[in-house]
Amino acid sequence: MANNRQKTKKEEETYADMWDLYHTLADHIATQLRRFLEATKRRYPSFPGASFRNEKEWQAALRTMIRAFDLLADCRCPELRDPHLSEEEQEALIQEGLRLFCQHFKNLWL
């Protein structure tokens, strides 16, 4: 009879993702924001209260969000972080990207 405690490879991968959910989500969000940015070329939100005057500003905000989640995903490997930025600068970029993400979360649709 097989040992019930043995995990399949898929279960181990899932456990690893859950163990480090913070980085798993940050990496996934950055990837999806990149796809969203590509899909929304020549478009920007036209919802009430939009603070963007044009597509360029909206894309800049999306890039800021992407950068924040990239930095969050890379923090488990400090050597992947931008060596030209101090910890304080990186944290400021992360906070700004998270602020924009929270502010525009409901507007991330096509």
Gaussian input, Z-matrix of N, CA and C with variables (Angstrom, degrees):
# hf/3-21g

backbone

0 1
 N
 C     1     B1
 C     2     B2     1     A1
 N     3     B3     2     A2     1     D1
 C     4     B4     3     A3     2     D2
 C     5     B5     4     A4     3     D3
 N     6     B6     5     A5     4     D4
 C     7     B7     6     A6     5     D5
 C     8     B8     7     A7     6     D6
 N     9     B9     8     A8     7     D7
 C    10    B10     9     A9     8     D8
 C    11    B11    10    A10     9     D9
 N    12    B12    11    A11    10    D10
 C    13    B13    12    A12    11    D11
 C    14    B14    13    A13    12    D12
 N    15    B15    14    A14    13    D13
 C    16    B16    15    A15    14    D14
 C    17    B17    16    A16    15    D15
 N    18    B18    17    A17    16    D16
 C    19    B19    18    A18    17    D17
 C    20    B20    19    A19    18    D18
 N    21    B21    20    A20    19    D19
 C    22    B22    21    A21    20    D20
 C    23    B23    22    A22    21    D21
 N    24    B24    23    A23    22    D22
 C    25    B25    24    A24    23    D23
 C    26    B26    25    A25    24    D24
 N    27    B27    26    A26    25    D25
 C    28    B28    27    A27    26    D26
 C    29    B29    28    A28    27    D27
 N    30    B30    29    A29    28    D28
 C    31    B31    30    A30    29    D29
 C    32    B32    31    A31    30    D30
 N    33    B33    32    A32    31    D31
 C    34    B34    33    A33    32    D32
 C    35    B35    34    A34    33    D33
 N    36    B36    35    A35    34    D34
 C    37    B37    36    A36    35    D35
 C    38    B38    37    A37    36    D36
 N    39    B39    38    A38    37    D37
 C    40    B40    39    A39    38    D38
 C    41    B41    40    A40    39    D39
 N    42    B42    41    A41    40    D40
 C    43    B43    42    A42    41    D41
 C    44    B44    43    A43    42    D42
 N    45    B45    44    A44    43    D43
 C    46    B46    45    A45    44    D44
 C    47    B47    46    A46    45    D45
 N    48    B48    47    A47    46    D46
 C    49    B49    48    A48    47    D47
 C    50    B50    49    A49    48    D48
 N    51    B51    50    A50    49    D49
 C    52    B52    51    A51    50    D50
 C    53    B53    52    A52    51    D51
 N    54    B54    53    A53    52    D52
 C    55    B55    54    A54    53    D53
 C    56    B56    55    A55    54    D54
 N    57    B57    56    A56    55    D55
 C    58    B58    57    A57    56    D56
 C    59    B59    58    A58    57    D57
 N    60    B60    59    A59    58    D58
 C    61    B61    60    A60    59    D59
 C    62    B62    61    A61    60    D60
 N    63    B63    62    A62    61    D61
 C    64    B64    63    A63    62    D62
 C    65    B65    64    A64    63    D63
 N    66    B66    65    A65    64    D64
 C    67    B67    66    A66    65    D65
 C    68    B68    67    A67    66    D66
 N    69    B69    68    A68    67    D67
 C    70    B70    69    A69    68    D68
 C    71    B71    70    A70    69    D69
 N    72    B72    71    A71    70    D70
 C    73    B73    72    A72    71    D71
 C    74    B74    73    A73    72    D72
 N    75    B75    74    A74    73    D73
 C    76    B76    75    A75    74    D74
 C    77    B77    76    A76    75    D75
 N    78    B78    77    A77    76    D76
 C    79    B79    78    A78    77    D77
 C    80    B80    79    A79    78    D78
 N    81    B81    80    A80    79    D79
 C    82    B82    81    A81    80    D80
 C    83    B83    82    A82    81    D81
 N    84    B84    83    A83    82    D82
 C    85    B85    84    A84    83    D83
 C    86    B86    85    A85    84    D84
 N    87    B87    86    A86    85    D85
 C    88    B88    87    A87    86    D86
 C    89    B89    88    A88    87    D87
 N    90    B90    89    A89    88    D88
 C    91    B91    90    A90    89    D89
 C    92    B92    91    A91    90    D90
 N    93    B93    92    A92    91    D91
 C    94    B94    93    A93    92    D92
 C    95    B95    94    A94    93    D93
 N    96    B96    95    A95    94    D94
 C    97    B97    96    A96    95    D95
 C    98    B98    97    A97    96    D96
 N    99    B99    98    A98    97    D97
 C   100   B100    99    A99    98    D98
 C   101   B101   100   A100    99    D99
 N   102   B102   101   A101   100   D100
 C   103   B103   102   A102   101   D101
 C   104   B104   103   A103   102   D102
 N   105   B105   104   A104   103   D103
 C   106   B106   105   A105   104   D104
 C   107   B107   106   A106   105   D105
 N   108   B108   107   A107   106   D106
 C   109   B109   108   A108   107   D107
 C   110   B110   109   A109   108   D108
 N   111   B111   110   A110   109   D109
 C   112   B112   111   A111   110   D110
 C   113   B113   112   A112   111   D111
 N   114   B114   113   A113   112   D112
 C   115   B115   114   A114   113   D113
 C   116   B116   115   A115   114   D114
 N   117   B117   116   A116   115   D115
 C   118   B118   117   A117   116   D116
 C   119   B119   118   A118   117   D117
 N   120   B120   119   A119   118   D118
 C   121   B121   120   A120   119   D119
 C   122   B122   121   A121   120   D120
 N   123   B123   122   A122   121   D121
 C   124   B124   123   A123   122   D122
 C   125   B125   124   A124   123   D123
 N   126   B126   125   A125   124   D124
 C   127   B127   126   A126   125   D125
 C   128   B128   127   A127   126   D126
 N   129   B129   128   A128   127   D127
 C   130   B130   129   A129   128   D128
 C   131   B131   130   A130   129   D129
 N   132   B132   131   A131   130   D130
 C   133   B133   132   A132   131   D131
 C   134   B134   133   A133   132   D132
 N   135   B135   134   A134   133   D133
 C   136   B136   135   A135   134   D134
 C   137   B137   136   A136   135   D135
 N   138   B138   137   A137   136   D136
 C   139   B139   138   A138   137   D137
 C   140   B140   139   A139   138   D138
 N   141   B141   140   A140   139   D139
 C   142   B142   141   A141   140   D140
 C   143   B143   142   A142   141   D141
 N   144   B144   143   A143   142   D142
 C   145   B145   144   A144   143   D143
 C   146   B146   145   A145   144   D144
 N   147   B147   146   A146   145   D145
 C   148   B148   147   A147   146   D146
 C   149   B149   148   A148   147   D147
 N   150   B150   149   A149   148   D148
 C   151   B151   150   A150   149   D149
 C   152   B152   151   A151   150   D150
 N   153   B153   152   A152   151   D151
 C   154   B154   153   A153   152   D152
 C   155   B155   154   A154   153   D153
 N   156   B156   155   A155   154   D154
 C   157   B157   156   A156   155   D155
 C   158   B158   157   A157   156   D156
 N   159   B159   158   A158   157   D157
 C   160   B160   159   A159   158   D158
 C   161   B161   160   A160   159   D159
 N   162   B162   161   A161   160   D160
 C   163   B163   162   A162   161   D161
 C   164   B164   163   A163   162   D162
 N   165   B165   164   A164   163   D163
 C   166   B166   165   A165   164   D164
 C   167   B167   166   A166   165   D165
 N   168   B168   167   A167   166   D166
 C   169   B169   168   A168   167   D167
 C   170   B170   169   A169   168   D168
 N   171   B171   170   A170   169   D169
 C   172   B172   171   A171   170   D170
 C   173   B173   172   A172   171   D171
 N   174   B174   173   A173   172   D172
 C   175   B175   174   A174   173   D173
 C   176   B176   175   A175   174   D174
 N   177   B177   176   A176   175   D175
 C   178   B178   177   A177   176   D176
 C   179   B179   178   A178   177   D177
 N   180   B180   179   A179   178   D178
 C   181   B181   180   A180   179   D179
 C   182   B182   181   A181   180   D180
 N   183   B183   182   A182   181   D181
 C   184   B184   183   A183   182   D182
 C   185   B185   184   A184   183   D183
 N   186   B186   185   A185   184   D184
 C   187   B187   186   A186   185   D185
 C   188   B188   187   A187   186   D186
 N   189   B189   188   A188   187   D187
 C   190   B190   189   A189   188   D188
 C   191   B191   190   A190   189   D189
 N   192   B192   191   A191   190   D190
 C   193   B193   192   A192   191   D191
 C   194   B194   193   A193   192   D192
 N   195   B195   194   A194   193   D193
 C   196   B196   195   A195   194   D194
 C   197   B197   196   A196   195   D195
 N   198   B198   197   A197   196   D196
 C   199   B199   198   A198   197   D197
 C   200   B200   199   A199   198   D198
 N   201   B201   200   A200   199   D199
 C   202   B202   201   A201   200   D200
 C   203   B203   202   A202   201   D201
 N   204   B204   203   A203   202   D202
 C   205   B205   204   A204   203   D203
 C   206   B206   205   A205   204   D204
 N   207   B207   206   A206   205   D205
 C   208   B208   207   A207   206   D206
 C   209   B209   208   A208   207   D207
 N   210   B210   209   A209   208   D208
 C   211   B211   210   A210   209   D209
 C   212   B212   211   A211   210   D210
 N   213   B213   212   A212   211   D211
 C   214   B214   213   A213   212   D212
 C   215   B215   214   A214   213   D213
 N   216   B216   215   A215   214   D214
 C   217   B217   216   A216   215   D215
 C   218   B218   217   A217   216   D216
 N   219   B219   218   A218   217   D217
 C   220   B220   219   A219   218   D218
 C   221   B221   220   A220   219   D219
 N   222   B222   221   A221   220   D220
 C   223   B223   222   A222   221   D221
 C   224   B224   223   A223   222   D222
 N   225   B225   224   A224   223   D223
 C   226   B226   225   A225   224   D224
 C   227   B227   226   A226   225   D225
 N   228   B228   227   A227   226   D226
 C   229   B229   228   A228   227   D227
 C   230   B230   229   A229   228   D228
 N   231   B231   230   A230   229   D229
 C   232   B232   231   A231   230   D230
 C   233   B233   232   A232   231   D231
 N   234   B234   233   A233   232   D232
 C   235   B235   234   A234   233   D233
 C   236   B236   235   A235   234   D234
 N   237   B237   236   A236   235   D235
 C   238   B238   237   A237   236   D236
 C   239   B239   238   A238   237   D237
 N   240   B240   239   A239   238   D238
 C   241   B241   240   A240   239   D239
 C   242   B242   241   A241   240   D240
 N   243   B243   242   A242   241   D241
 C   244   B244   243   A243   242   D242
 C   245   B245   244   A244   243   D243
 N   246   B246   245   A245   244   D244
 C   247   B247   246   A246   245   D245
 C   248   B248   247   A247   246   D246
 N   249   B249   248   A248   247   D247
 C   250   B250   249   A249   248   D248
 C   251   B251   250   A250   249   D249
 N   252   B252   251   A251   250   D250
 C   253   B253   252   A252   251   D251
 C   254   B254   253   A253   252   D252
 N   255   B255   254   A254   253   D253
 C   256   B256   255   A255   254   D254
 C   257   B257   256   A256   255   D255
 N   258   B258   257   A257   256   D256
 C   259   B259   258   A258   257   D257
 C   260   B260   259   A259   258   D258
 N   261   B261   260   A260   259   D259
 C   262   B262   261   A261   260   D260
 C   263   B263   262   A262   261   D261
 N   264   B264   263   A263   262   D262
 C   265   B265   264   A264   263   D263
 C   266   B266   265   A265   264   D264
 N   267   B267   266   A266   265   D265
 C   268   B268   267   A267   266   D266
 C   269   B269   268   A268   267   D267
 N   270   B270   269   A269   268   D268
 C   271   B271   270   A270   269   D269
 C   272   B272   271   A271   270   D270
 N   273   B273   272   A272   271   D271
 C   274   B274   273   A273   272   D272
 C   275   B275   274   A274   273   D273
 N   276   B276   275   A275   274   D274
 C   277   B277   276   A276   275   D275
 C   278   B278   277   A277   276   D276
 N   279   B279   278   A278   277   D277
 C   280   B280   279   A279   278   D278
 C   281   B281   280   A280   279   D279
 N   282   B282   281   A281   280   D280
 C   283   B283   282   A282   281   D281
 C   284   B284   283   A283   282   D282
 N   285   B285   284   A284   283   D283
 C   286   B286   285   A285   284   D284
 C   287   B287   286   A286   285   D285
 N   288   B288   287   A287   286   D286
 C   289   B289   288   A288   287   D287
 C   290   B290   289   A289   288   D288
 N   291   B291   290   A290   289   D289
 C   292   B292   291   A291   290   D290
 C   293   B293   292   A292   291   D291
 N   294   B294   293   A293   292   D292
 C   295   B295   294   A294   293   D293
 C   296   B296   295   A295   294   D294
 N   297   B297   296   A296   295   D295
 C   298   B298   297   A297   296   D296
 C   299   B299   298   A298   297   D297
 N   300   B300   299   A299   298   D298
 C   301   B301   300   A300   299   D299
 C   302   B302   301   A301   300   D300
 N   303   B303   302   A302   301   D301
 C   304   B304   303   A303   302   D302
 C   305   B305   304   A304   303   D303
 N   306   B306   305   A305   304   D304
 C   307   B307   306   A306   305   D305
 C   308   B308   307   A307   306   D306
 N   309   B309   308   A308   307   D307
 C   310   B310   309   A309   308   D308
 C   311   B311   310   A310   309   D309
 N   312   B312   311   A311   310   D310
 C   313   B313   312   A312   311   D311
 C   314   B314   313   A313   312   D312
 N   315   B315   314   A314   313   D313
 C   316   B316   315   A315   314   D314
 C   317   B317   316   A316   315   D315
 N   318   B318   317   A317   316   D316
 C   319   B319   318   A318   317   D317
 C   320   B320   319   A319   318   D318
 N   321   B321   320   A320   319   D319
 C   322   B322   321   A321   320   D320
 C   323   B323   322   A322   321   D321
 N   324   B324   323   A323   322   D322
 C   325   B325   324   A324   323   D323
 C   326   B326   325   A325   324   D324
 N   327   B327   326   A326   325   D325
 C   328   B328   327   A327   326   D326
 C   329   B329   328   A328   327   D327

   B1=1.4517
   B2=1.5269
   B3=1.3122
   B4=1.4678
   B5=1.5214
   B6=1.3057
   B7=1.4615
   B8=1.5273
   B9=1.3136
   B10=1.4632
   B11=1.5260
   B12=1.3097
   B13=1.4587
   B14=1.5234
   B15=1.3046
   B16=1.4553
   B17=1.5229
   B18=1.3271
   B19=1.4599
   B20=1.5162
   B21=1.2979
   B22=1.4553
   B23=1.5234
   B24=1.3189
   B25=1.4667
   B26=1.5269
   B27=1.3244
   B28=1.4652
   B29=1.5302
   B30=1.3184
   B31=1.4639
   B32=1.5227
   B33=1.3312
   B34=1.4588
   B35=1.5183
   B36=1.3354
   B37=1.4617
   B38=1.5224
   B39=1.3149
   B40=1.4599
   B41=1.5201
   B42=1.3188
   B43=1.4568
   B44=1.5233
   B45=1.3170
   B46=1.4699
   B47=1.5208
   B48=1.3277
   B49=1.4616
   B50=1.5212
   B51=1.3154
   B52=1.4643
   B53=1.5289
   B54=1.3102
   B55=1.4596
   B56=1.5229
   B57=1.3069
   B58=1.4571
   B59=1.5354
   B60=1.3160
   B61=1.4559
   B62=1.5232
   B63=1.3132
   B64=1.4694
   B65=1.5228
   B66=1.3148
   B67=1.4613
   B68=1.5254
   B69=1.3163
   B70=1.4638
   B71=1.5232
   B72=1.3289
   B73=1.4660
   B74=1.5224
   B75=1.3216
   B76=1.4683
   B77=1.5235
   B78=1.3181
   B79=1.4635
   B80=1.5304
   B81=1.3234
   B82=1.4678
   B83=1.5327
   B84=1.3146
   B85=1.4671
   B86=1.5243
   B87=1.3254
   B88=1.4711
   B89=1.5284
   B90=1.3195
   B91=1.4667
   B92=1.5235
   B93=1.3209
   B94=1.4641
   B95=1.5241
   B96=1.3308
   B97=1.4683
   B98=1.5298
   B99=1.3289
   B100=1.4711
   B101=1.5294
   B102=1.3148
   B103=1.4686
   B104=1.5292
   B105=1.3231
   B106=1.4598
   B107=1.5250
   B108=1.3257
   B109=1.4648
   B110=1.5262
   B111=1.3201
   B112=1.4667
   B113=1.5304
   B114=1.3116
   B115=1.4683
   B116=1.5252
   B117=1.3174
   B118=1.4690
   B119=1.5188
   B120=1.3168
   B121=1.4697
   B122=1.5201
   B123=1.3232
   B124=1.4613
   B125=1.5290
   B126=1.3085
   B127=1.4640
   B128=1.5207
   B129=1.2846
   B130=1.4531
   B131=1.5100
   B132=1.3207
   B133=1.4542
   B134=1.5246
   B135=1.3123
   B136=1.4578
   B137=1.5266
   B138=1.3099
   B139=1.4508
   B140=1.5283
   B141=1.3291
   B142=1.4656
   B143=1.5279
   B144=1.2936
   B145=1.4592
   B146=1.5129
   B147=1.3202
   B148=1.4683
   B149=1.5207
   B150=1.2933
   B151=1.4626
   B152=1.5278
   B153=1.3274
   B154=1.4543
   B155=1.5206
   B156=1.3114
   B157=1.4653
   B158=1.5200
   B159=1.3272
   B160=1.4621
   B161=1.5282
   B162=1.3112
   B163=1.4640
   B164=1.5317
   B165=1.3116
   B166=1.4697
   B167=1.5361
   B168=1.3293
   B169=1.4677
   B170=1.5292
   B171=1.3306
   B172=1.4595
   B173=1.5246
   B174=1.3243
   B175=1.4601
   B176=1.5238
   B177=1.3222
   B178=1.4685
   B179=1.5273
   B180=1.3259
   B181=1.4658
   B182=1.5288
   B183=1.3230
   B184=1.4639
   B185=1.5258
   B186=1.3217
   B187=1.4756
   B188=1.5320
   B189=1.3249
   B190=1.4646
   B191=1.5259
   B192=1.3272
   B193=1.4662
   B194=1.5273
   B195=1.3168
   B196=1.4653
   B197=1.5229
   B198=1.3128
   B199=1.4759
   B200=1.5246
   B201=1.3274
   B202=1.4676
   B203=1.5259
   B204=1.3175
   B205=1.4639
   B206=1.5246
   B207=1.3224
   B208=1.4695
   B209=1.5264
   B210=1.3188
   B211=1.4657
   B212=1.5242
   B213=1.3263
   B214=1.4649
   B215=1.5232
   B216=1.3136
   B217=1.4639
   B218=1.5204
   B219=1.3282
   B220=1.4641
   B221=1.5186
   B222=1.3183
   B223=1.4647
   B224=1.5212
   B225=1.3336
   B226=1.4672
   B227=1.5265
   B228=1.3351
   B229=1.4654
   B230=1.5280
   B231=1.3172
   B232=1.4662
   B233=1.5244
   B234=1.3274
   B235=1.4672
   B236=1.5298
   B237=1.3332
   B238=1.4620
   B239=1.5270
   B240=1.3046
   B241=1.4564
   B242=1.5175
   B243=1.3177
   B244=1.4651
   B245=1.5279
   B246=1.3401
   B247=1.4668
   B248=1.5286
   B249=1.3325
   B250=1.4606
   B251=1.5219
   B252=1.3210
   B253=1.4595
   B254=1.5207
   B255=1.3125
   B256=1.4614
   B257=1.5269
   B258=1.3224
   B259=1.4679
   B260=1.5257
   B261=1.3408
   B262=1.4670
   B263=1.5290
   B264=1.3365
   B265=1.4679
   B266=1.5298
   B267=1.3289
   B268=1.4586
   B269=1.5243
   B270=1.3155
   B271=1.4633
   B272=1.5212
   B273=1.3316
   B274=1.4683
   B275=1.5312
   B276=1.3320
   B277=1.4699
   B278=1.5281
   B279=1.3094
   B280=1.4651
   B281=1.5228
   B282=1.3216
   B283=1.4691
   B284=1.5259
   B285=1.3250
   B286=1.4678
   B287=1.5291
   B288=1.3177
   B289=1.4574
   B290=1.5172
   B291=1.3289
   B292=1.4630
   B293=1.5264
   B294=1.3204
   B295=1.4686
   B296=1.5277
   B297=1.3357
   B298=1.4657
   B299=1.5278
   B300=1.3241
   B301=1.4615
   B302=1.5257
   B303=1.3181
   B304=1.4699
   B305=1.5262
   B306=1.3147
   B307=1.4614
   B308=1.5284
   B309=1.3235
   B310=1.4646
   B311=1.5263
   B312=1.3086
   B313=1.4639
   B314=1.5294
   B315=1.3174
   B316=1.4683
   B317=1.5261
   B318=1.3138
   B319=1.4613
   B320=1.5239
   B321=1.3137
   B322=1.4622
   B323=1.5272
   B324=1.3000
   B325=1.4615
   B326=1.5198
   B327=1.3078
   B328=1.4684
   B329=1.5075
   A1=108.86
   A2=116.35
   A3=121.28
   A4=109.92
   A5=113.72
   A6=119.89
   A7=109.13
   A8=116.85
   A9=121.44
   A10=112.24
   A11=117.37
   A12=121.14
   A13=112.17
   A14=117.76
   A15=120.16
   A16=109.31
   A17=115.20
   A18=120.55
   A19=109.57
   A20=115.55
   A21=119.48
   A22=108.31
   A23=115.90
   A24=120.26
   A25=110.32
   A26=117.11
   A27=121.69
   A28=110.47
   A29=117.44
   A30=121.01
   A31=110.84
   A32=116.80
   A33=120.31
   A34=110.99
   A35=116.96
   A36=120.24
   A37=110.58
   A38=116.58
   A39=120.89
   A40=110.03
   A41=117.48
   A42=121.36
   A43=110.34
   A44=116.99
   A45=120.51
   A46=110.41
   A47=116.79
   A48=120.09
   A49=111.17
   A50=117.02
   A51=120.80
   A52=111.20
   A53=116.35
   A54=120.52
   A55=109.86
   A56=115.71
   A57=122.10
   A58=109.32
   A59=116.60
   A60=122.25
   A61=112.33
   A62=117.16
   A63=122.79
   A64=110.54
   A65=116.51
   A66=121.00
   A67=112.03
   A68=116.03
   A69=120.22
   A70=110.08
   A71=116.61
   A72=120.52
   A73=111.57
   A74=117.48
   A75=120.65
   A76=110.25
   A77=116.76
   A78=121.03
   A79=110.71
   A80=116.58
   A81=120.81
   A82=110.98
   A83=117.44
   A84=120.79
   A85=110.30
   A86=117.73
   A87=120.56
   A88=110.48
   A89=116.69
   A90=121.10
   A91=111.14
   A92=116.96
   A93=120.55
   A94=111.69
   A95=117.60
   A96=119.97
   A97=110.70
   A98=117.57
   A99=120.68
   A100=110.45
   A101=116.00
   A102=120.65
   A103=110.44
   A104=116.11
   A105=121.03
   A106=110.37
   A107=116.85
   A108=121.40
   A109=110.22
   A110=116.82
   A111=120.63
   A112=111.70
   A113=115.97
   A114=120.70
   A115=112.65
   A116=117.03
   A117=119.83
   A118=112.97
   A119=117.75
   A120=119.66
   A121=108.37
   A122=115.61
   A123=123.57
   A124=113.74
   A125=116.47
   A126=121.20
   A127=108.33
   A128=115.99
   A129=120.74
   A130=108.16
   A131=117.43
   A132=119.85
   A133=112.67
   A134=115.27
   A135=120.65
   A136=109.06
   A137=115.00
   A138=120.80
   A139=109.93
   A140=117.48
   A141=119.98
   A142=110.59
   A143=115.97
   A144=120.64
   A145=114.25
   A146=117.95
   A147=120.40
   A148=109.02
   A149=115.67
   A150=120.28
   A151=111.96
   A152=117.50
   A153=121.43
   A154=109.96
   A155=115.50
   A156=120.14
   A157=112.33
   A158=115.58
   A159=118.70
   A160=110.56
   A161=114.22
   A162=121.74
   A163=111.85
   A164=116.30
   A165=120.90
   A166=111.30
   A167=116.44
   A168=120.26
   A169=111.15
   A170=116.90
   A171=120.93
   A172=110.03
   A173=117.56
   A174=120.72
   A175=111.53
   A176=117.11
   A177=120.23
   A178=110.14
   A179=116.85
   A180=120.54
   A181=110.34
   A182=117.09
   A183=120.47
   A184=110.92
   A185=117.23
   A186=120.31
   A187=111.09
   A188=116.72
   A189=120.49
   A190=110.00
   A191=116.81
   A192=120.70
   A193=110.29
   A194=116.63
   A195=121.49
   A196=110.12
   A197=116.38
   A198=120.99
   A199=110.61
   A200=116.20
   A201=120.10
   A202=110.99
   A203=116.73
   A204=119.32
   A205=111.85
   A206=118.00
   A207=120.31
   A208=110.24
   A209=116.51
   A210=120.06
   A211=110.91
   A212=116.99
   A213=120.18
   A214=111.08
   A215=117.29
   A216=120.87
   A217=110.97
   A218=116.93
   A219=121.20
   A220=113.39
   A221=119.02
   A222=118.96
   A223=112.55
   A224=117.85
   A225=118.46
   A226=110.72
   A227=116.08
   A228=122.20
   A229=107.22
   A230=118.60
   A231=120.97
   A232=114.00
   A233=117.51
   A234=119.55
   A235=111.84
   A236=118.05
   A237=121.58
   A238=112.56
   A239=116.87
   A240=119.85
   A241=110.19
   A242=115.74
   A243=122.28
   A244=109.92
   A245=117.95
   A246=120.50
   A247=112.94
   A248=117.07
   A249=120.74
   A250=112.52
   A251=116.53
   A252=120.56
   A253=110.39
   A254=115.42
   A255=119.67
   A256=108.88
   A257=116.21
   A258=120.58
   A259=110.69
   A260=116.19
   A261=120.60
   A262=111.22
   A263=116.70
   A264=120.45
   A265=111.08
   A266=115.58
   A267=119.22
   A268=110.74
   A269=116.66
   A270=120.10
   A271=111.01
   A272=117.71
   A273=121.14
   A274=110.53
   A275=117.38
   A276=121.20
   A277=111.19
   A278=115.91
   A279=120.50
   A280=110.21
   A281=116.82
   A282=120.31
   A283=111.83
   A284=117.33
   A285=120.55
   A286=110.68
   A287=117.15
   A288=120.50
   A289=112.46
   A290=116.71
   A291=120.39
   A292=111.16
   A293=116.71
   A294=120.79
   A295=109.97
   A296=115.89
   A297=120.22
   A298=111.45
   A299=116.47
   A300=120.80
   A301=110.41
   A302=117.08
   A303=120.74
   A304=111.03
   A305=116.18
   A306=121.23
   A307=111.78
   A308=117.37
   A309=121.39
   A310=113.72
   A311=117.01
   A312=121.89
   A313=112.31
   A314=117.07
   A315=120.94
   A316=112.78
   A317=117.24
   A318=121.40
   A319=112.83
   A320=116.98
   A321=121.05
   A322=109.27
   A323=115.22
   A324=121.56
   A325=109.00
   A326=116.50
   A327=121.67
   A328=110.69
   D1=133.93
   D2=-177.90
   D3=-68.36
   D4=146.95
   D5=178.28
   D6=-70.63
   D7=122.12
   D8=-179.14
   D9=-66.73
   D10=-17.06
   D11=-178.41
   D12=-83.36
   D13=-14.44
   D14=179.53
   D15=-69.90
   D16=132.92
   D17=179.71
   D18=-99.81
   D19=143.69
   D20=174.08
   D21=-74.37
   D22=164.80
   D23=179.12
   D24=-59.05
   D25=-41.35
   D26=179.91
   D27=-62.69
   D28=-42.89
   D29=178.66
   D30=-63.31
   D31=-38.83
   D32=178.55
   D33=-65.23
   D34=-42.04
   D35=178.05
   D36=-63.85
   D37=-42.93
   D38=178.82
   D39=-62.49
   D40=-43.06
   D41=178.56
   D42=-62.08
   D43=-42.54
   D44=179.40
   D45=-61.91
   D46=-41.63
   D47=177.59
   D48=-63.38
   D49=-40.55
   D50=-178.94
   D51=-72.47
   D52=-35.33
   D53=179.73
   D54=-60.66
   D55=-35.26
   D56=-177.25
   D57=-121.01
   D58=49.43
   D59=-173.99
   D60=-59.87
   D61=-35.71
   D62=178.92
   D63=-51.95
   D64=-52.33
   D65=-177.63
   D66=-75.93
   D67=-34.92
   D68=177.51
   D69=-60.48
   D70=-46.68
   D71=179.26
   D72=-66.72
   D73=-42.73
   D74=-179.89
   D75=-59.37
   D76=-44.02
   D77=179.35
   D78=-64.93
   D79=-43.58
   D80=-179.96
   D81=-64.65
   D82=-43.80
   D83=-179.50
   D84=-63.98
   D85=-43.36
   D86=178.61
   D87=-59.46
   D88=-44.14
   D89=179.32
   D90=-61.87
   D91=-45.51
   D92=-178.88
   D93=-68.89
   D94=-35.69
   D95=176.55
   D96=-65.06
   D97=-36.88
   D98=175.90
   D99=-61.45
   D100=-45.01
   D101=178.35
   D102=-62.94
   D103=-41.33
   D104=179.17
   D105=-63.54
   D106=-43.14
   D107=178.92
   D108=-58.16
   D109=-46.20
   D110=178.77
   D111=-63.30
   D112=-39.76
   D113=-176.93
   D114=-72.56
   D115=-20.89
   D116=-175.60
   D117=-106.30
   D118=18.52
   D119=175.99
   D120=-55.61
   D121=138.55
   D122=-179.01
   D123=67.95
   D124=18.62
   D125=175.98
   D126=-135.42
   D127=151.58
   D128=170.21
   D129=-152.22
   D130=160.03
   D131=-172.94
   D132=-63.38
   D133=140.77
   D134=176.44
   D135=-123.87
   D136=40.20
   D137=-179.87
   D138=-89.53
   D139=156.85
   D140=179.30
   D141=-56.80
   D142=134.61
   D143=178.59
   D144=83.50
   D145=7.03
   D146=179.16
   D147=-61.70
   D148=132.68
   D149=-177.25
   D150=-98.23
   D151=15.87
   D152=-177.70
   D153=-108.24
   D154=129.53
   D155=179.57
   D156=-84.01
   D157=-22.83
   D158=-177.62
   D159=-159.41
   D160=177.30
   D161=-178.48
   D162=-60.08
   D163=-38.05
   D164=-177.15
   D165=-60.44
   D166=-42.36
   D167=179.11
   D168=-66.48
   D169=-40.30
   D170=178.83
   D171=-64.26
   D172=-43.55
   D173=178.67
   D174=-64.57
   D175=-37.22
   D176=177.14
   D177=-62.98
   D178=-41.05
   D179=178.07
   D180=-63.78
   D181=-43.05
   D182=177.82
   D183=-62.14
   D184=-41.39
   D185=178.77
   D186=-64.64
   D187=-35.41
   D188=176.72
   D189=-64.82
   D190=-41.59
   D191=177.24
   D192=-63.07
   D193=-45.24
   D194=179.97
   D195=-60.01
   D196=-45.79
   D197=-179.85
   D198=-59.51
   D199=-42.11
   D200=179.97
   D201=-60.93
   D202=-47.53
   D203=-178.65
   D204=-70.82
   D205=-31.31
   D206=172.83
   D207=-61.90
   D208=-45.79
   D209=179.42
   D210=-63.13
   D211=-40.70
   D212=178.09
   D213=-64.20
   D214=-42.35
   D215=-179.88
   D216=-67.10
   D217=-34.73
   D218=-176.90
   D219=-81.58
   D220=-9.21
   D221=-174.78
   D222=-68.95
   D223=-15.31
   D224=175.43
   D225=-75.85
   D226=-15.44
   D227=176.91
   D228=-126.79
   D229=86.32
   D230=-175.08
   D231=-53.53
   D232=-27.86
   D233=-179.59
   D234=-68.22
   D235=-16.70
   D236=178.14
   D237=-85.63
   D238=-14.79
   D239=-179.39
   D240=-71.17
   D241=157.72
   D242=-177.64
   D243=-67.04
   D244=114.71
   D245=-177.52
   D246=-70.93
   D247=-13.43
   D248=-178.32
   D249=-86.96
   D250=-5.13
   D251=-179.38
   D252=-113.84
   D253=139.18
   D254=175.59
   D255=-74.10
   D256=166.68
   D257=176.73
   D258=-57.86
   D259=-39.85
   D260=-179.46
   D261=-65.67
   D262=-40.90
   D263=178.42
   D264=-65.58
   D265=-41.75
   D266=178.38
   D267=-64.23
   D268=-41.75
   D269=178.96
   D270=-64.32
   D271=-38.33
   D272=177.61
   D273=-63.97
   D274=-40.98
   D275=176.84
   D276=-63.50
   D277=-42.15
   D278=178.63
   D279=-62.10
   D280=-47.69
   D281=-178.39
   D282=-62.56
   D283=-40.66
   D284=178.92
   D285=-65.93
   D286=-42.90
   D287=178.55
   D288=-64.46
   D289=-41.03
   D290=177.55
   D291=-66.18
   D292=-38.02
   D293=177.70
   D294=-60.89
   D295=-47.78
   D296=179.12
   D297=-63.45
   D298=-40.82
   D299=179.45
   D300=-61.53
   D301=-46.36
   D302=178.57
   D303=-64.17
   D304=-43.16
   D305=-178.02
   D306=-63.36
   D307=-36.58
   D308=-173.19
   D309=-113.08
   D310=13.12
   D311=-177.16
   D312=-52.37
   D313=-44.36
   D314=-177.71
   D315=-75.67
   D316=-6.26
   D317=-178.79
   D318=-104.45
   D319=10.58
   D320=-179.57
   D321=-91.38
   D322=69.85
   D323=179.13
   D324=-141.72
   D325=159.46
   D326=-179.46
   D327=-95.82

